[in-house]
């Protein structure tokens, strides 16, 4: 791993950093191809939106892009991660009036995922861990991801590739590391993220680009039973791309609908 902290090589931050003490910060993970961050404009737009909601200063896009490219020089494929915190602060929850944010940018070589997951689909399960309702944080990729950590700890079976998460009302929100979509005919439905969950960059991209293929996307409240009744279900995040769901808790889902493959092809053409 190569890392810059506030623009300088290093791997250590202060023990007084509010990101460590309170999870007071945000992050993004970004695919690197040929030394460049993929879908950078979409990634930065989502980073800036999350920062604004937490009243967190955000570095300009040229600075972050330059740091990512510096670390990714010569790398054919990899993963960049940006972490922004409110920086060092005194004891207590109050936001420091003169805070100096901490900026961490890292790049690691690509570990990858088996190609068959995108081609043949993945097996998922329902998680017991529920997502709490907090509209002020809903959608933000903030640093407190303990609910997702606990949900992911529920299985060790390598044949299970993801876990679906409900909120305390029993409605579908997301998977542990990805957004979820149901396809019915030419309609794509994804859970509302007004109470909890993470609004992924690729979710934003799909809302703009699905219409090119004749699909209508919308947000809705989704009950678990709706997944088995859908024509297809798929997942997204910035590293996996799009994965069709082959089964839920061992129950197979339809695989004949062309939606996911069409969107995969459209995404593959993006820089």
C-alpha positions as CSV (number, residue, x, y, z in Angstrom):
1,X,0.0,0.0,0.0
2,X,1.1,3.6,-0.8
3,X,-0.4,6.3,1.3
4,X,-0.4,10.1,1.7
5,X,-1.6,11.8,4.8
6,X,-2.3,15.5,4.2
7,X,-0.1,15.2,1.1
8,X,2.9,13.6,2.8
9,X,4.0,9.9,2.7
10,X,3.0,8.1,5.9
11,X,0.7,5.7,7.6
12,X,0.0,7.3,11.0
13,X,-2.4,9.9,12.4
14,X,-2.9,11.4,15.8
15,X,-4.7,9.4,18.5
16,X,-6.8,12.6,19.0
17,X,-8.2,12.5,15.5
18,X,-12.0,12.8,15.5
19,X,-12.2,10.2,12.8
20,X,-10.7,7.7,15.2
21,X,-12.5,8.9,18.3
22,X,-16.0,9.4,16.9
23,X,-16.1,8.2,13.3
24,X,-16.3,11.9,12.4
25,X,-15.5,11.7,8.7
26,X,-16.3,10.1,5.3
27,X,-14.6,7.9,2.8
28,X,-14.8,6.5,-0.8
29,X,-13.2,3.5,-2.5
30,X,-12.4,3.9,-6.2
31,X,-11.2,1.5,-8.9
32,X,-7.9,2.4,-10.5
33,X,-7.3,1.5,-14.2
34,X,-4.1,2.3,-16.0
35,X,-3.0,4.7,-13.2
36,X,-6.3,6.7,-13.3
37,X,-9.3,6.7,-11.0
38,X,-12.4,5.3,-12.8
39,X,-15.5,7.4,-12.9
40,X,-13.7,10.2,-11.0
41,X,-16.3,12.9,-11.6
42,X,-19.0,10.7,-10.1
43,X,-16.8,9.7,-7.2
44,X,-15.9,13.3,-6.3
45,X,-19.5,14.5,-6.6
46,X,-20.6,11.9,-4.1
47,X,-17.6,12.7,-1.8
48,X,-18.4,16.4,-1.8
49,X,-22.1,15.8,-1.2
50,X,-21.4,13.6,1.8
51,X,-18.9,16.2,3.2
52,X,-21.4,19.0,2.9
53,X,-24.0,17.1,4.9
54,X,-21.5,16.6,7.7
55,X,-20.3,20.2,7.5
56,X,-16.8,18.9,6.6
57,X,-14.5,20.8,4.4
58,X,-13.6,18.9,1.2
59,X,-10.4,19.3,-0.7
60,X,-10.7,20.4,-4.3
61,X,-11.0,17.7,-6.9
62,X,-7.7,18.6,-8.6
63,X,-5.7,18.1,-5.4
64,X,-7.3,14.7,-4.7
65,X,-7.0,13.6,-8.3
66,X,-3.3,14.5,-8.3
67,X,-2.6,12.6,-5.1
68,X,-4.4,9.5,-6.4
69,X,-2.5,9.6,-9.7
70,X,0.8,10.1,-7.9
71,X,0.3,6.9,-5.9
72,X,-1.2,5.0,-8.8
73,X,1.6,5.7,-11.3
74,X,2.4,2.6,-13.3
75,X,-0.4,0.6,-11.7
76,X,-2.5,-1.3,-14.3
77,X,-5.4,-1.9,-11.8
78,X,-5.8,-1.1,-8.2
79,X,-8.0,0.4,-5.5
80,X,-7.8,4.0,-4.2
81,X,-9.3,5.0,-0.9
82,X,-10.0,8.6,0.3
83,X,-10.6,9.2,4.0
84,X,-11.5,12.6,5.2
85,X,-11.9,13.4,8.9
86,X,-12.5,16.6,10.9
87,X,-9.0,16.3,12.2
88,X,-7.6,16.6,15.7
89,X,-9.9,17.9,18.4
90,X,-10.2,18.4,22.1
91,X,-12.2,16.0,24.3
92,X,-16.0,16.3,23.7
93,X,-18.4,16.1,20.8
94,X,-18.5,19.8,19.9
95,X,-17.1,20.5,16.4
96,X,-13.9,22.5,16.8
97,X,-14.3,26.0,15.4
98,X,-10.8,26.0,13.9
99,X,-10.5,22.3,12.9
100,X,-7.8,21.2,10.4
101,X,-9.2,18.2,8.5
102,X,-7.2,15.1,8.0
103,X,-6.9,13.9,4.4
104,X,-5.8,10.3,3.8
105,X,-5.3,8.9,0.3
106,X,-4.1,5.4,-0.3
107,X,-3.7,3.0,-3.3
108,X,-3.3,-0.7,-3.2
109,X,-2.9,-3.3,-6.0
110,X,-6.1,-4.9,-7.2
111,X,-7.0,-8.2,-5.5
112,X,-10.0,-8.6,-7.7
113,X,-13.1,-10.8,-7.7
114,X,-13.7,-14.0,-9.7
115,X,-15.2,-13.1,-13.1
116,X,-17.9,-15.7,-12.8
117,X,-19.7,-13.6,-10.1
118,X,-20.4,-10.9,-12.6
119,X,-21.3,-13.5,-15.3
120,X,-23.2,-16.2,-13.4
121,X,-24.4,-14.3,-10.4
122,X,-23.8,-14.5,-6.6
123,X,-25.4,-16.3,-3.6
124,X,-26.6,-14.0,-0.9
125,X,-28.3,-14.4,2.5
126,X,-30.5,-12.3,4.8
127,X,-28.6,-10.8,7.7
128,X,-30.0,-10.7,11.2
129,X,-28.3,-7.4,12.0
130,X,-30.8,-4.5,11.3
131,X,-30.0,-0.9,10.2
132,X,-31.1,1.8,12.6
133,X,-33.1,4.8,11.4
134,X,-31.2,8.1,11.3
135,X,-32.3,10.5,8.5
136,X,-29.5,12.9,9.2
137,X,-26.9,10.3,8.3
138,X,-28.9,8.3,5.7
139,X,-27.0,7.9,2.4
140,X,-23.7,9.2,3.8
141,X,-20.6,6.9,3.5
142,X,-19.4,8.0,7.0
143,X,-16.8,6.3,9.0
144,X,-19.1,4.4,11.5
145,X,-19.9,1.2,9.6
146,X,-20.4,-1.0,12.7
147,X,-23.8,-2.3,11.6
148,X,-22.2,-3.5,8.3
149,X,-19.3,-5.0,10.2
150,X,-21.6,-7.0,12.5
151,X,-23.8,-8.1,9.5
152,X,-20.7,-9.3,7.6
153,X,-19.6,-11.3,10.6
154,X,-22.7,-13.4,10.5
155,X,-21.3,-15.9,7.9
156,X,-18.0,-17.5,7.0
157,X,-19.2,-19.8,4.2
158,X,-17.2,-18.8,1.0
159,X,-20.1,-19.8,-1.1
160,X,-22.1,-16.8,0.3
161,X,-20.9,-13.6,-1.4
162,X,-23.1,-10.9,0.2
163,X,-25.7,-10.3,2.9
164,X,-28.9,-8.4,2.5
165,X,-29.8,-5.9,5.3
166,X,-33.2,-4.8,6.5
167,X,-34.0,-1.8,8.7
168,X,-35.9,-2.0,12.0
169,X,-39.2,-1.7,10.1
170,X,-38.3,-4.9,8.2
171,X,-37.7,-3.1,4.8
172,X,-34.8,-3.8,2.5
173,X,-32.1,-1.1,2.6
174,X,-28.9,-2.5,1.1
175,X,-26.4,-5.3,1.2
176,X,-23.4,-5.2,3.5
177,X,-21.1,-3.6,0.9
178,X,-23.4,-2.8,-2.0
179,X,-26.7,-1.3,-3.2
180,X,-29.6,-3.6,-4.3
181,X,-31.9,-3.4,-7.3
182,X,-35.1,-5.3,-8.3
183,X,-36.0,-5.6,-12.0
184,X,-39.6,-6.0,-13.2
185,X,-40.0,-5.7,-16.9
186,X,-38.5,-2.4,-17.9
187,X,-38.6,-1.0,-14.4
188,X,-35.7,-1.0,-11.9
189,X,-36.5,-0.4,-8.2
190,X,-34.0,0.3,-5.5
191,X,-34.7,0.9,-1.8
192,X,-35.2,4.5,-0.5
193,X,-32.2,5.7,1.5
194,X,-34.0,8.4,3.5
195,X,-33.7,6.6,6.8
196,X,-30.4,4.6,6.6
197,X,-28.0,3.0,4.2
198,X,-25.2,4.2,1.9
199,X,-25.8,6.0,-1.4
200,X,-23.2,4.5,-3.6
201,X,-21.6,6.3,-6.5
202,X,-22.7,3.6,-9.0
203,X,-26.3,4.0,-7.8
204,X,-26.1,7.6,-8.9
205,X,-24.6,6.5,-12.2
206,X,-27.4,4.0,-12.8
207,X,-30.1,6.6,-12.2
208,X,-28.7,8.6,-15.1
209,X,-27.7,5.8,-17.5
210,X,-30.4,3.2,-17.1
211,X,-32.7,5.3,-19.3
212,X,-30.3,4.8,-22.2
213,X,-31.4,1.2,-22.3
214,X,-35.1,1.9,-21.9
215,X,-35.3,1.2,-18.1
216,X,-37.1,3.4,-15.7
217,X,-35.5,3.6,-12.3
218,X,-37.3,4.6,-9.1
219,X,-36.9,4.4,-5.3
220,X,-39.4,2.6,-3.2
221,X,-40.0,0.9,0.1
222,X,-39.2,-2.8,-0.6
223,X,-40.4,-5.7,1.5
224,X,-38.3,-9.0,1.5
225,X,-41.0,-11.0,-0.3
226,X,-40.6,-8.7,-3.4
227,X,-37.2,-10.0,-4.2
228,X,-38.3,-13.6,-4.9
229,X,-41.1,-12.2,-7.1
230,X,-38.9,-9.9,-9.2
231,X,-37.7,-10.8,-12.7
232,X,-34.1,-10.2,-11.5
233,X,-32.1,-8.8,-8.7
234,X,-28.6,-7.3,-8.9
235,X,-26.1,-5.5,-6.7
236,X,-23.7,-2.6,-7.3
237,X,-20.6,-0.9,-5.9
238,X,-17.7,0.9,-7.4
239,X,-15.3,-2.2,-7.1
240,X,-17.6,-5.1,-8.0
241,X,-19.5,-3.2,-10.7
242,X,-22.8,-5.1,-11.1
243,X,-23.4,-8.6,-9.8
244,X,-26.7,-10.5,-10.6
245,X,-28.1,-12.3,-7.7
246,X,-28.4,-16.1,-8.4
247,X,-30.0,-17.1,-5.1
248,X,-31.1,-15.9,-1.7
249,X,-30.8,-18.2,1.3
250,X,-30.5,-21.1,-1.2
251,X,-33.6,-20.2,-3.2
252,X,-32.7,-19.6,-6.8
253,X,-33.8,-16.4,-8.6
254,X,-34.6,-15.9,-12.3
255,X,-31.5,-15.4,-14.5
256,X,-33.1,-14.9,-17.9
257,X,-33.7,-11.1,-17.7
258,X,-31.1,-9.2,-19.8
259,X,-31.0,-6.0,-17.6
260,X,-27.9,-6.7,-15.6
261,X,-25.8,-7.8,-18.6
262,X,-26.9,-4.8,-20.6
263,X,-26.0,-2.4,-17.8
264,X,-22.7,-4.2,-17.3
265,X,-21.8,-3.6,-21.0
266,X,-22.8,0.1,-20.7
267,X,-20.6,0.5,-17.6
268,X,-17.6,-1.3,-19.2
269,X,-17.6,1.4,-21.8
270,X,-17.2,4.2,-19.2
271,X,-13.8,5.7,-18.4
